[in-house]
Amino acid sequence: MKGVNQTRSSASQHVVIVGGGFGGLHLARSLSKTPVRVTLVDRRNFHLFQPLLYQVATGGLSPANIATPLRGILRGQKNVSVVLEEVTGFDVAGSRVLLNDGHIDFDTLVVAAGARHSYFGHDEWETLAPGLKTIEDATEIRRRILMAFEAAEVEENSDKRAAWLTFVIVGGGPTGVELAGSLAELAGHTLKREFRNINPADARIIIVDAVDRVLHVYPEDLSKVTAESLNSLGVTIRTGSIVTDIQPDSVFLKTASGTEKVATRTVLWAAGVQASPLAAALAEQTGGATDRAGRLPIQPDMSLPGHPDIFVLGDMASYAHHDGKPLPGVAPVAIQQGRYVARLITNRLCGRSTPSFRYQNPGMMATIGRSSAVAVLGRHHFRGFIAWLIWLFVHLLQLVQFQNRLLVLVQWAWGYLTWNRSARLITGSAQALSNPASAENFGHSPDLEINQK
Ligand SMILES: Cc1cc2nc3c(=O)[nH]c(=O)nc-3n(C[C@H](O)[C@H](O)[C@H](O)COP(=O)(O)OP(=O)(O)OC[C@H]3O[C@@H](n4cnc5c(N)ncnc54)[C@H](O)[C@@H]3O)c2cc1C
């Protein structure tokens, strides 16, 4: 087994961070002035801005607009080494992180490997209803959506054509709402006049959710506004409906009035999430247990019980010390936790204690269309254009590099004026093109380089 030991700094304490997402990256950056050696391990060479994945999935932005190479971000930070490797497990007794090919020794370990979607025990649905978490997911969804219009254009049977033009989104949370709004604009405006045999605006976009309203964690008035805005874009909302089966050509729903079959060739998954399997691996090694969402319950200082030098952050962690309810899986939680652990590591080196982590809630927001959104900031609720401006400002600011901020702003301004979506490329193998929902091709698109359109 190869030992990875890349950092050349003379500082003795070695902090190993697993994951260069929101939590891991902000932790690494916050340790820039702390005399420690830092190794950041990620299986991807880039930091991904997941909140804008839906834009890639609907052709509004290119993958490179929302992903930034980790080495580039950390170029100027001499105490950090980046290792491109898959972490497969941990040897806690030996203070080692286990890699696909080798291991890394640590003094302090911070695990921030995020989460994946959960199919509630129906993993077989994954190939039929891709979720949105990675660049590959987004380009796969983009391929399926665009191919559905292409297939409808050449389909002569009206029932089959209608199925190609029916898009079912499972989950009415922020991701489902954002996908549906963006897809409705693509069908109703961007693709207008581009086809000869179909009218893309005839597309049916259906959001299905088991609960009684979309954005159910938002205040009721904003859920209502969101539903109205989606309806005005032509999106149908089916709340109180549970998906019981997904087939290549249909979705089965259980509703108050019975079972219903919806003929569709495109199902997108925007429902539950499950922590990275590394949480279970760490639980096994530390004698702990994960919660129902696969997350690790952590101490008020983000460490694992009985392991003061092992920390877990972000979507993998269940932090319930403020009001008994676990903090939500959102970027500000991961970012603040990353910065907190950096402060704690720095304080420990100076022999200082650190008060428990306290989350400062900056609010929440979701966009519904190109100039409509909802936002909750403190006790204030915003809707419509003003909420969209807030959303735009916050998201641009959060993008890691100035270059990406500028690119995204220019693309959006252009898209806003013209309704155009310039990243509408269908990529994939010939087989994938003839079979949009092909299981063989899911997750293996060659469209992985972050510098492609
Ligand atoms: C579609 C979508 C939209 C979202 N929209 C919003 C939003 O609008 N606002 C908001 O606040 N939050 C949003 N979120 C949630 C937010 O992105 C997450 O809460 C946040 O990314 C969690 O940060 P993290 O550091 O825990 O994990 P992540 O940011 O997911 O980072 C995990 C990192 O670990 C790496 N990794 C995973 N496993 C391994 C392994 N075995 N070996 C090596 N590396 C590994 C990954 O490559 C990744 O870089 C959204 C999420 C999604 C999926």
The ligand as an SDF file (V2000), in Angstrom:
LIG
                    3D

 53 58  0  0  0  0  0  0  0  0999 V2000
  -28.8840   20.2540   -6.7480 C   0  0  0  0  0  0  0  0  0  0  0  0
  -28.5150   20.8670   -5.4290 C   0  0  0  0  0  0  0  0  0  0  0  0
  -28.8810   22.1720   -5.1550 C   0  0  0  0  0  0  0  0  0  0  0  0
  -28.5410   22.7630   -3.9480 C   0  0  0  0  0  0  0  0  0  0  0  0
  -28.9160   24.0640   -3.7230 N   0  0  0  0  0  0  0  0  0  0  0  0
  -28.5240   24.6530   -2.5770 C   0  0  0  0  0  0  0  0  0  0  0  0
  -28.8280   26.0390   -2.3590 C   0  0  0  0  0  0  0  0  0  0  0  0
  -29.4510   26.7060   -3.2090 O   0  0  0  0  0  0  0  0  0  0  0  0
  -28.4080   26.6180   -1.2020 N   0  0  0  0  0  0  0  0  0  0  0  0
  -27.7110   25.8890   -0.2700 C   0  0  0  0  0  0  0  0  0  0  0  0
  -27.3270   26.4560    0.7490 O   0  0  0  0  0  0  0  0  0  0  0  0
  -27.4300   24.5900   -0.4330 N   0  0  0  0  0  0  0  0  0  0  0  0
  -27.8120   23.9500   -1.5620 C   0  0  0  0  0  0  0  0  0  0  0  0
  -27.5080   22.6300   -1.7620 N   0  0  0  0  0  0  0  0  0  0  0  0
  -26.8670   21.8590   -0.6660 C   0  0  0  0  0  0  0  0  0  0  0  0
  -25.3770   22.1260   -0.6050 C   0  0  0  0  0  0  0  0  0  0  0  0
  -24.7930   22.0010   -1.8880 O   0  0  0  0  0  0  0  0  0  0  0  0
  -24.7650   21.1130    0.3740 C   0  0  0  0  0  0  0  0  0  0  0  0
  -25.3800   21.2770    1.6200 O   0  0  0  0  0  0  0  0  0  0  0  0
  -23.2730   21.3170    0.5090 C   0  0  0  0  0  0  0  0  0  0  0  0
  -22.6340   21.0670   -0.7280 O   0  0  0  0  0  0  0  0  0  0  0  0
  -22.6810   20.4070    1.5890 C   0  0  0  0  0  0  0  0  0  0  0  0
  -21.3040   20.6470    1.6760 O   0  0  0  0  0  0  0  0  0  0  0  0
  -20.3200   19.4620    2.1080 P   0  0  0  0  0  0  0  0  0  0  0  0
  -18.9650   20.0600    2.2190 O   0  0  0  0  0  0  0  0  0  0  0  0
  -20.8780   18.7300    3.2630 O   0  0  0  0  0  0  0  0  0  0  0  0
  -20.3470   18.4330    0.8870 O   0  0  0  0  0  0  0  0  0  0  0  0
  -20.1180   18.6600   -0.6730 P   0  0  0  0  0  0  0  0  0  0  0  0
  -20.1290   20.0880   -1.0350 O   0  0  0  0  0  0  0  0  0  0  0  0
  -21.0740   17.7470   -1.3540 O   0  0  0  0  0  0  0  0  0  0  0  0
  -18.6270   18.1390   -0.9040 O   0  0  0  0  0  0  0  0  0  0  0  0
  -18.2680   16.7910   -0.7080 C   0  0  0  0  0  0  0  0  0  0  0  0
  -16.9270   16.5710   -1.3980 C   0  0  0  0  0  0  0  0  0  0  0  0
  -16.4290   15.2990   -0.9960 O   0  0  0  0  0  0  0  0  0  0  0  0
  -15.9180   14.6210   -2.1210 C   0  0  0  0  0  0  0  0  0  0  0  0
  -16.0200   13.1840   -1.8530 N   0  0  0  0  0  0  0  0  0  0  0  0
  -17.1350   12.4970   -1.6070 C   0  0  0  0  0  0  0  0  0  0  0  0
  -16.8330   11.2050   -1.3750 N   0  0  0  0  0  0  0  0  0  0  0  0
  -15.4920   11.1060   -1.4770 C   0  0  0  0  0  0  0  0  0  0  0  0
  -14.5800   10.0220   -1.3490 C   0  0  0  0  0  0  0  0  0  0  0  0
  -14.9940    8.7850   -1.0510 N   0  0  0  0  0  0  0  0  0  0  0  0
  -13.2700   10.2550   -1.5420 N   0  0  0  0  0  0  0  0  0  0  0  0
  -12.8310   11.5080   -1.8440 C   0  0  0  0  0  0  0  0  0  0  0  0
  -13.6550   12.5640   -1.9790 N   0  0  0  0  0  0  0  0  0  0  0  0
  -14.9550   12.3660   -1.7820 C   0  0  0  0  0  0  0  0  0  0  0  0
  -16.7980   15.0910   -3.2660 C   0  0  0  0  0  0  0  0  0  0  0  0
  -16.1480   14.9160   -4.5140 O   0  0  0  0  0  0  0  0  0  0  0  0
  -17.0460   16.5500   -2.9140 C   0  0  0  0  0  0  0  0  0  0  0  0
  -16.0870   17.3910   -3.4810 O   0  0  0  0  0  0  0  0  0  0  0  0
  -27.8290   22.0190   -2.9730 C   0  0  0  0  0  0  0  0  0  0  0  0
  -27.4570   20.7010   -3.2370 C   0  0  0  0  0  0  0  0  0  0  0  0
  -27.7850   20.1310   -4.4630 C   0  0  0  0  0  0  0  0  0  0  0  0
  -27.3750   18.7100   -4.7510 C   0  0  0  0  0  0  0  0  0  0  0  0
  1  2  1  0
  2  3  1  0
  2 52  2  0
  3  4  2  0
  4  5  1  0
  4 50  1  0
  5  6  2  0
  6  7  1  0
  6 13  1  0
  7  8  2  0
  7  9  1  0
  9 10  1  0
 10 11  2  0
 10 12  1  0
 12 13  2  0
 13 14  1  0
 14 15  1  0
 14 50  1  0
 15 16  1  0
 16 17  1  0
 16 18  1  0
 18 19  1  0
 18 20  1  0
 20 21  1  0
 20 22  1  0
 22 23  1  0
 23 24  1  0
 24 25  2  0
 24 26  1  0
 24 27  1  0
 27 28  1  0
 28 29  2  0
 28 30  1  0
 28 31  1  0
 31 32  1  0
 32 33  1  0
 33 34  1  0
 33 48  1  0
 34 35  1  0
 35 36  1  0
 35 46  1  0
 36 37  1  0
 36 45  1  0
 37 38  2  0
 38 39  1  0
 39 40  1  0
 39 45  2  0
 40 41  1  0
 40 42  2  0
 42 43  1  0
 43 44  2  0
 44 45  1  0
 46 47  1  0
 46 48  1  0
 48 49  1  0
 50 51  2  0
 51 52  1  0
 52 53  1  0
M  END
$$$$
